[in-house]
Amino acid sequence: MKILRPWKVWLAIVLASTTCTAKTGSSGNSTIDTTNGAIAIANLDQQIRQAGNEIGVEELLLVRSRFLSDYDALDRATALGEGRYATGRELLLRARTRSAAHRFADALADVDAAERTGAKANEISALRASILVAIGRATDVIPQLESNLHWHPGFASCSALAVAYAAVGRLNNADRLYREALSSLDTTLPFPYAWIYFARGLLWAEQGGDQKRAERLYAEALKYVPEFVTANINLAEIEVLQGKQELAIGRLKNVVQSSHEPEAVALLGVLHLRVGETSSGSREIAEARRNYELLLSHAPLAFADHAAEFYLGPGRNPQRARVLAQQNLANRQTPRAAALAIKAAEAVFRGIRTAAKISGLSVRSASDLESGSRE
């Protein structure tokens, strides 16, 4: 299981900009009556078509990208953002699209520029805080986010602080705030409900080690948006751990029919190899490799971490993984980024040691040769 690309920062950047009025509601797992997920996606697509290239369509495209792993939508949002930066609003939109592509330094520069134009202070502070959390500086902004929650309680402030608490390991506090964010929602749109349940599932799967709880929360997210690609992938990973391989294979087949998400294709390939379907498995892993390289050519920082994980696993290229992991670590100094870089370096070293044994070289000599080949 892996922590996902820009999902956490996107939650705070996009969903926290949603205006939701407070209401009394359940903070448990009782599904709220919202618009059917497929209908909501169709409505979203209609909004995107009607908006054309108007300012603000970037937000809609990011929603489509995040829930459906539509990276053409991400490319379009990024391209539109890069061409608009004359006003504070445009700069903030560009910061959001750059954050979605993990261009955090550029996004922070846009936030600073927007502040100089006199853009709304609350939007500035929320966006800046979200980006700082994403790059490993959650402790710097938690006091501000706690103050925001005190003075402006609601979905935006609860979810933003929950993301920060999760980043520093305050899991119970984070989960409580996610539940409070849910109870403050007053909308028939399924997306924010699905996203909060997904974020809670990710919290317990990745940091809390509670796969049973994560399974229930991912399933709850999928009640709201059954097409939610990453929630399906994460649930399939749990199903694999539980020995439910056929169920996971069926789930992933549904995902890859509508998405070129390489993580889904790679996992499906691994499972097919495991059950003896060698031809299908090999073909799918090769397809995942092509998809990752294509995505890296468009947005290298956004996909460096997942591509590194792939090359450490079924992609079988630790050298490529190490380069990507180091690129990811240079971009954001989070514990996970550091752990990934260490894991990749260890994989390379194991390869060197194996080669040394085969060739009769000392480990040191093999390491020197490998270093020299990179210069």
Backbone hydrogen bonds, N-H to C=O, Kabsch-Sander energy under -0.5 kcal/mol:
donor,donor_aa,acceptor,acceptor_aa,energy
10,W,6,P,-2.4
11,L,7,W,-2.3
12,A,8,K,-1.6
13,I,9,V,-2.4
14,V,10,W,-3.1
15,L,10,W,-0.9
16,A,11,L,-1.2
17,S,14,V,-0.9
18,T,15,L,-1.9
20,C,18,T,-0.7
25,G,23,K,-0.6
31,T,29,N,-0.6
34,T,32,I,-0.9
35,T,188,T,-3.2
40,A,36,N,-2.8
41,I,37,G,-2.3
42,A,38,A,-2.2
43,N,39,I,-2.7
44,L,40,A,-2.3
45,D,41,I,-2.6
46,Q,42,A,-2.0
47,Q,43,N,-2.4
48,I,44,L,-2.3
49,R,45,D,-2.4
50,Q,46,Q,-2.7
51,A,47,Q,-2.2
52,G,48,I,-1.3
54,E,51,A,-2.5
57,V,54,E,-2.0
59,E,56,G,-1.0
60,L,56,G,-0.9
61,L,57,V,-2.5
62,L,58,E,-2.1
63,V,59,E,-1.8
64,R,60,L,-2.0
65,S,61,L,-2.5
66,R,62,L,-2.6
67,F,63,V,-2.2
68,L,64,R,-2.2
69,S,65,S,-1.3
70,D,64,R,-0.7
71,Y,69,S,-1.2
74,L,70,D,-1.3
75,D,71,Y,-2.3
76,R,72,D,-2.4
77,A,73,A,-2.6
78,T,74,L,-2.6
79,A,75,D,-2.6
80,L,76,R,-2.5
81,G,77,A,-2.4
82,E,78,T,-2.5
83,G,79,A,-1.0
83,G,80,L,-0.6
84,R,81,G,-1.4
91,L,87,T,-2.3
92,L,88,G,-2.2
93,L,89,R,-2.2
94,R,90,E,-2.5
95,A,91,L,-2.3
96,R,92,L,-1.9
97,T,93,L,-2.3
98,R,94,R,-2.7
99,S,95,A,-2.2
100,A,96,R,-2.2
101,A,97,T,-1.1
102,H,99,S,-2.0
103,R,98,R,-3.3
104,F,102,H,-1.5
107,A,103,R,-2.2
108,L,104,F,-2.6
109,A,105,A,-1.8
110,D,106,D,-1.9
111,V,107,A,-2.1
112,D,108,L,-2.4
113,A,109,A,-2.2
114,A,110,D,-2.8
115,E,111,V,-2.2
116,R,112,D,-1.6
117,T,113,A,-0.9
117,T,114,A,-0.6
118,G,115,E,-1.2
119,A,114,A,-2.0
124,I,120,K,-2.2
125,S,121,A,-2.7
126,A,122,N,-2.1
127,L,123,E,-2.2
128,R,124,I,-2.6
129,A,125,S,-2.3
130,S,126,A,-2.0
131,I,127,L,-2.1
132,L,128,R,-2.4
133,V,129,A,-2.3
134,A,130,S,-1.8
135,I,131,I,-1.4
136,G,133,V,-1.5
137,R,132,L,-2.9
140,D,137,R,-0.8
141,V,137,R,-0.7
141,V,138,A,-1.1
142,I,138,A,-1.6
145,L,141,V,-2.4
146,E,142,I,-2.7
147,S,143,P,-2.0
148,N,144,Q,-2.4
149,L,145,L,-2.1
150,H,146,E,-2.0
151,W,147,S,-2.4
152,H,148,N,-2.8
158,C,154,G,-2.5
159,S,155,F,-2.6
160,A,156,A,-2.1
161,L,157,S,-1.9
162,A,158,C,-2.3
163,V,159,S,-2.1
164,A,160,A,-1.6
165,Y,161,L,-2.9
166,A,162,A,-2.5
167,A,163,V,-1.7
168,V,164,A,-1.1
168,V,165,Y,-0.6
169,G,166,A,-1.4
170,R,165,Y,-2.5
171,L,169,G,-1.8
174,A,170,R,-2.4
175,D,171,L,-2.9
176,R,172,N,-2.3
177,L,173,N,-2.0
178,Y,174,A,-2.4
179,R,175,D,-2.2
180,E,176,R,-2.1
181,A,177,L,-2.6
182,L,178,Y,-2.1
183,S,179,R,-2.1
184,S,180,E,-1.0
184,S,181,A,-0.6
185,L,182,L,-1.3
194,A,190,P,-2.7
195,W,191,F,-2.6
196,I,192,P,-2.2
197,Y,193,Y,-2.2
198,F,194,A,-2.2
199,A,195,W,-2.8
200,R,196,I,-2.4
201,G,197,Y,-2.4
202,L,198,F,-2.7
203,L,199,A,-2.2
204,W,200,R,-2.1
205,A,201,G,-2.4
206,E,202,L,-2.7
207,Q,202,L,-0.5
207,Q,203,L,-1.9
208,G,203,L,-1.5
210,D,204,W,-2.5
211,Q,209,G,-0.8
214,A,210,D,-2.2
215,E,211,Q,-2.7
216,R,212,K,-1.9
217,L,213,R,-2.1
218,Y,214,A,-2.9
219,A,215,E,-2.3
220,E,216,R,-1.9
221,A,217,L,-2.3
222,L,218,Y,-2.0
223,K,219,A,-0.9
223,K,220,E,-0.6
224,Y,220,E,-1.0
224,Y,221,A,-0.6
225,V,221,A,-2.1
228,F,225,V,-2.1
229,V,67,F,-2.6
229,V,227,E,-0.6
232,N,228,F,-1.8
233,I,229,V,-2.2
234,N,230,T,-2.7
235,L,231,A,-2.2
236,A,232,N,-2.3
237,E,233,I,-2.1
238,I,234,N,-1.7
239,E,235,L,-2.4
240,V,236,A,-2.1
241,L,237,E,-1.9
242,Q,238,I,-1.6
243,G,240,V,-1.8
244,K,239,E,-3.0
245,Q,243,G,-1.1
248,A,244,K,-2.1
249,I,245,Q,-2.9
250,G,246,E,-2.4
251,R,247,L,-2.1
252,L,248,A,-2.7
253,K,249,I,-2.4
254,N,250,G,-1.6
255,V,251,R,-1.7
256,V,252,L,-2.6
257,Q,253,K,-1.1
258,S,254,N,-0.6
258,S,255,V,-1.3
259,S,255,V,-1.1
265,V,261,E,-1.9
266,A,262,P,-2.8
267,L,263,E,-2.3
268,L,264,A,-2.4
269,G,265,V,-2.2
270,V,266,A,-2.4
271,L,267,L,-2.3
272,H,268,L,-2.4
273,L,269,G,-2.3
274,R,270,V,-2.0
275,V,271,L,-1.7
276,G,273,L,-1.3
277,E,272,H,-2.8
278,T,276,G,-1.7
281,G,277,E,-2.6
282,S,278,T,-2.7
283,R,279,S,-2.1
284,E,280,S,-2.4
285,I,281,G,-2.2
286,A,282,S,-2.1
287,E,283,R,-2.1
288,A,284,E,-2.5
289,R,285,I,-2.1
290,R,286,A,-2.1
291,N,287,E,-2.6
292,Y,288,A,-2.7
293,E,289,R,-2.2
294,L,290,R,-2.2
295,L,291,N,-2.5
296,L,292,Y,-2.8
297,S,293,E,-1.6
298,H,294,L,-0.9
298,H,295,L,-0.6
299,A,295,L,-3.1
302,A,299,A,-0.6
303,F,299,A,-1.1
304,A,300,P,-0.7
307,A,303,F,-2.4
308,A,304,A,-2.1
309,E,305,D,-2.1
310,F,306,H,-2.2
311,Y,307,A,-2.6
312,L,308,A,-1.6
313,G,309,E,-1.0
313,G,310,F,-0.8
315,G,310,F,-2.8
316,R,310,F,-0.5
316,R,313,G,-1.5
317,N,311,Y,-2.8
321,A,317,N,-2.2
322,R,318,P,-2.6
323,V,319,Q,-1.9
324,L,320,R,-2.1
325,A,321,A,-2.8
326,Q,322,R,-2.4
327,Q,323,V,-1.9
328,N,324,L,-2.4
329,L,325,A,-2.3
330,A,326,Q,-2.2
331,N,327,Q,-1.2
332,R,328,N,-1.6
333,Q,135,I,-1.3
334,T,332,R,-1.4
338,A,334,T,-2.3
339,A,335,P,-2.6
340,L,336,R,-2.4
341,A,337,A,-2.1
342,I,338,A,-2.4
343,K,339,A,-2.5
344,A,340,L,-2.4
345,A,341,A,-2.3
346,E,342,I,-2.6
347,A,343,K,-1.9
348,V,344,A,-2.1
349,F,345,A,-2.3
350,R,346,E,-2.5
351,G,347,A,-1.9
352,I,348,V,-2.2
353,R,349,F,-2.7
354,T,350,R,-2.4
355,A,351,G,-2.4
356,A,352,I,-2.4
357,K,353,R,-2.0
358,I,354,T,-2.1
359,S,355,A,-2.4
360,G,356,A,-1.9
361,L,356,A,-0.8
366,A,362,S,-2.4
367,S,363,V,-2.4
368,D,364,R,-2.3
369,L,365,S,-2.4
370,E,366,A,-2.4
371,S,367,S,-2.5
372,G,368,D,-2.5
373,S,369,L,-1.8
374,R,370,E,-0.6
374,R,371,S,-1.0
375,E,371,S,-0.6
375,E,372,G,-0.8
